[in-house]
Protein backbone atom coordinates (compact mmCIF):
# COMPACT_ATOMS: atom_id res chain seq x y z
CA UNK A 1 0.00 0.00 0.00
CA UNK A 2 1.45 3.36 -1.01
CA UNK A 3 2.28 6.21 1.32
CA UNK A 4 -0.67 8.35 0.25
CA UNK A 5 -3.12 5.46 0.67
CA UNK A 6 -1.81 4.92 4.20
CA UNK A 7 -2.04 8.63 4.91
CA UNK A 8 -5.67 8.83 3.73
CA UNK A 9 -6.57 5.71 5.72
CA UNK A 10 -4.85 7.26 8.74
CA UNK A 11 -6.82 10.48 8.31
CA UNK A 12 -10.06 8.51 7.93
CA UNK A 13 -9.47 6.82 11.27
CA UNK A 14 -8.05 9.75 13.24
CA UNK A 15 -10.35 12.62 12.19
CA UNK A 16 -13.43 11.02 13.79
CA UNK A 17 -11.35 10.59 16.96
CA UNK A 18 -10.87 14.36 17.21
CA UNK A 19 -14.62 14.76 17.68
CA UNK A 20 -15.34 11.49 19.48
CA UNK A 21 -12.56 12.08 22.00
CA UNK A 22 -13.65 15.66 22.69
CA UNK A 23 -17.23 14.54 23.18
CA UNK A 24 -16.21 11.68 25.48
CA UNK A 25 -14.13 14.04 27.61
CA UNK A 26 -17.07 16.39 28.24
CA UNK A 27 -20.06 14.01 28.18
CA UNK A 28 -21.57 12.12 31.09
CA UNK A 29 -19.37 9.20 32.05
CA UNK A 30 -20.35 5.58 32.54
CA UNK A 31 -23.47 5.50 30.39
CA UNK A 32 -24.04 2.84 27.73
CA UNK A 33 -23.45 5.49 25.08
CA UNK A 34 -20.16 6.53 26.67
CA UNK A 35 -18.98 2.94 26.80
CA UNK A 36 -19.96 2.26 23.18
CA UNK A 37 -18.39 5.46 21.84
CA UNK A 38 -15.33 4.79 24.00
CA UNK A 39 -14.87 1.37 22.42
CA UNK A 40 -15.18 2.90 18.96
CA UNK A 41 -12.73 5.66 19.90
CA UNK A 42 -10.18 3.22 21.34
CA UNK A 43 -10.48 0.92 18.31
CA UNK A 44 -10.00 3.78 15.85
CA UNK A 45 -7.04 5.10 17.83
CA UNK A 46 -5.34 1.69 17.83
CA UNK A 47 -5.95 1.29 14.10
CA UNK A 48 -4.53 4.73 13.38
CA UNK A 49 -1.47 4.07 15.56
CA UNK A 50 -0.75 0.81 13.75
CA UNK A 51 -1.17 2.48 10.36
CA UNK A 52 1.32 5.19 11.26
CA UNK A 53 4.00 2.60 12.01
CA UNK A 54 3.98 1.73 8.31
CA UNK A 55 4.29 5.38 7.26
CA UNK A 56 7.89 6.60 6.99
CA UNK A 57 8.85 9.90 8.61
CA UNK A 58 9.39 12.38 5.79
CA UNK A 59 10.32 15.36 7.98
CA UNK A 60 13.18 15.53 10.47
CA UNK A 61 15.67 12.91 11.62
CA UNK A 62 14.84 9.24 11.31
CA UNK A 63 15.73 6.04 13.09
CA UNK A 64 16.31 2.96 10.91
CA UNK A 65 15.63 5.26 7.96
CA UNK A 66 11.90 5.06 8.74
CA UNK A 67 10.78 6.15 12.23
CA UNK A 68 10.71 9.78 13.31
CA UNK A 69 9.89 11.57 16.53
CA UNK A 70 6.21 11.67 15.52
CA UNK A 71 6.11 7.87 15.79
CA UNK A 72 6.50 8.25 19.57
CA UNK A 73 2.84 9.26 19.60
CA UNK A 74 1.97 5.93 17.98
CA UNK A 75 3.65 4.15 20.86
CA UNK A 76 1.93 6.47 23.34
CA UNK A 77 -1.38 5.37 21.83
CA UNK A 78 -0.52 1.68 21.86
CA UNK A 79 0.39 2.05 25.54
CA UNK A 80 -2.49 4.31 26.65
CA UNK A 81 -5.40 2.40 25.12
CA UNK A 82 -4.73 -0.95 26.86
CA UNK A 83 -3.87 0.82 30.14
CA UNK A 84 -7.15 2.77 30.04
CA UNK A 85 -9.16 -0.31 29.14
CA UNK A 86 -7.53 -2.40 31.88
CA UNK A 87 -7.99 0.40 34.42
CA UNK A 88 -11.69 0.88 33.82
CA UNK A 89 -12.33 -2.87 33.89
CA UNK A 90 -10.63 -2.99 37.30
CA UNK A 91 -12.64 0.00 38.54
CA UNK A 92 -9.62 2.31 38.54
CA UNK A 93 -11.51 5.35 37.26
CA UNK A 94 -8.78 7.95 37.95
CA UNK A 95 -6.16 5.86 36.14
CA UNK A 96 -8.55 5.45 33.21
CA UNK A 97 -9.18 9.19 33.12
CA UNK A 98 -5.46 10.01 33.18
CA UNK A 99 -4.75 7.56 30.36
CA UNK A 100 -7.60 8.97 28.26
CA UNK A 101 -6.46 12.56 28.83
CA UNK A 102 -2.88 11.61 27.97
CA UNK A 103 -4.12 9.85 24.83
CA UNK A 104 -6.30 12.72 23.63
CA UNK A 105 -3.90 15.56 24.34
CA UNK A 106 -0.78 13.64 23.35
CA UNK A 107 -1.92 11.71 20.30
CA UNK A 108 -4.64 14.05 19.01
CA UNK A 109 -3.80 17.61 20.08
CA UNK A 110 0.02 17.57 20.17
CA UNK A 111 0.64 15.06 17.38
CA UNK A 112 -2.08 16.76 15.33
CA UNK A 113 -0.29 20.05 15.82
CA UNK A 114 2.93 18.52 14.52
CA UNK A 115 1.16 17.51 11.31
CA UNK A 116 0.81 21.19 10.48
CA UNK A 117 4.56 21.93 10.38
CA UNK A 118 6.08 22.87 7.01
CA UNK A 119 6.96 19.88 4.86
CA UNK A 120 3.99 17.79 5.97
CA UNK A 121 0.98 17.08 3.76
CA UNK A 122 -1.59 18.82 5.96
CA UNK A 123 0.55 21.98 6.09
CA UNK A 124 0.60 22.01 2.29
CA UNK A 125 -3.13 21.34 2.15
CA UNK A 126 -4.14 24.07 4.60
CA UNK A 127 -1.47 26.70 3.97
C-alpha positions as CSV (number, residue, x, y, z in Angstrom):
1,X,0.0,0.0,0.0
2,X,1.4,3.4,-1.0
3,X,2.3,6.2,1.3
4,X,-0.7,8.3,0.2
5,X,-3.1,5.5,0.7
6,X,-1.8,4.9,4.2
7,X,-2.0,8.6,4.9
8,X,-5.7,8.8,3.7
9,X,-6.6,5.7,5.7
10,X,-4.8,7.3,8.7
11,X,-6.8,10.5,8.3
12,X,-10.1,8.5,7.9
13,X,-9.5,6.8,11.3
14,X,-8.0,9.7,13.2
15,X,-10.4,12.6,12.2
16,X,-13.4,11.0,13.8
17,X,-11.3,10.6,17.0
18,X,-10.9,14.4,17.2
19,X,-14.6,14.8,17.7
20,X,-15.3,11.5,19.5
21,X,-12.6,12.1,22.0
22,X,-13.6,15.7,22.7
23,X,-17.2,14.5,23.2
24,X,-16.2,11.7,25.5
25,X,-14.1,14.0,27.6
26,X,-17.1,16.4,28.2
27,X,-20.1,14.0,28.2
28,X,-21.6,12.1,31.1
29,X,-19.4,9.2,32.1
30,X,-20.3,5.6,32.5
31,X,-23.5,5.5,30.4
32,X,-24.0,2.8,27.7
33,X,-23.4,5.5,25.1
34,X,-20.2,6.5,26.7
35,X,-19.0,2.9,26.8
36,X,-20.0,2.3,23.2
37,X,-18.4,5.5,21.8
38,X,-15.3,4.8,24.0
39,X,-14.9,1.4,22.4
40,X,-15.2,2.9,19.0
41,X,-12.7,5.7,19.9
42,X,-10.2,3.2,21.3
43,X,-10.5,0.9,18.3
44,X,-10.0,3.8,15.8
45,X,-7.0,5.1,17.8
46,X,-5.3,1.7,17.8
47,X,-5.9,1.3,14.1
48,X,-4.5,4.7,13.4
49,X,-1.5,4.1,15.6
50,X,-0.7,0.8,13.8
51,X,-1.2,2.5,10.4
52,X,1.3,5.2,11.3
53,X,4.0,2.6,12.0
54,X,4.0,1.7,8.3
55,X,4.3,5.4,7.3
56,X,7.9,6.6,7.0
57,X,8.8,9.9,8.6
58,X,9.4,12.4,5.8
59,X,10.3,15.4,8.0
60,X,13.2,15.5,10.5
61,X,15.7,12.9,11.6
62,X,14.8,9.2,11.3
63,X,15.7,6.0,13.1
64,X,16.3,3.0,10.9
65,X,15.6,5.3,8.0
66,X,11.9,5.1,8.7
67,X,10.8,6.2,12.2
68,X,10.7,9.8,13.3
69,X,9.9,11.6,16.5
70,X,6.2,11.7,15.5
71,X,6.1,7.9,15.8
72,X,6.5,8.2,19.6
73,X,2.8,9.3,19.6
74,X,2.0,5.9,18.0
75,X,3.7,4.1,20.9
76,X,1.9,6.5,23.3
77,X,-1.4,5.4,21.8
78,X,-0.5,1.7,21.9
79,X,0.4,2.1,25.5
80,X,-2.5,4.3,26.6
81,X,-5.4,2.4,25.1
82,X,-4.7,-1.0,26.9
83,X,-3.9,0.8,30.1
84,X,-7.1,2.8,30.0
85,X,-9.2,-0.3,29.1
86,X,-7.5,-2.4,31.9
87,X,-8.0,0.4,34.4
88,X,-11.7,0.9,33.8
89,X,-12.3,-2.9,33.9
90,X,-10.6,-3.0,37.3
91,X,-12.6,0.0,38.5
92,X,-9.6,2.3,38.5
93,X,-11.5,5.3,37.3
94,X,-8.8,7.9,38.0
95,X,-6.2,5.9,36.1
96,X,-8.5,5.4,33.2
97,X,-9.2,9.2,33.1
98,X,-5.5,10.0,33.2
99,X,-4.7,7.6,30.4
100,X,-7.6,9.0,28.3
101,X,-6.5,12.6,28.8
102,X,-2.9,11.6,28.0
103,X,-4.1,9.8,24.8
104,X,-6.3,12.7,23.6
105,X,-3.9,15.6,24.3
106,X,-0.8,13.6,23.3
107,X,-1.9,11.7,20.3
108,X,-4.6,14.0,19.0
109,X,-3.8,17.6,20.1
110,X,0.0,17.6,20.2
111,X,0.6,15.1,17.4
112,X,-2.1,16.8,15.3
113,X,-0.3,20.1,15.8
114,X,2.9,18.5,14.5
115,X,1.2,17.5,11.3
116,X,0.8,21.2,10.5
117,X,4.6,21.9,10.4
118,X,6.1,22.9,7.0
119,X,7.0,19.9,4.9
120,X,4.0,17.8,6.0
121,X,1.0,17.1,3.8
122,X,-1.6,18.8,6.0
123,X,0.6,22.0,6.1
124,X,0.6,22.0,2.3
125,X,-3.1,21.3,2.1
126,X,-4.1,24.1,4.6
127,X,-1.5,26.7,4.0
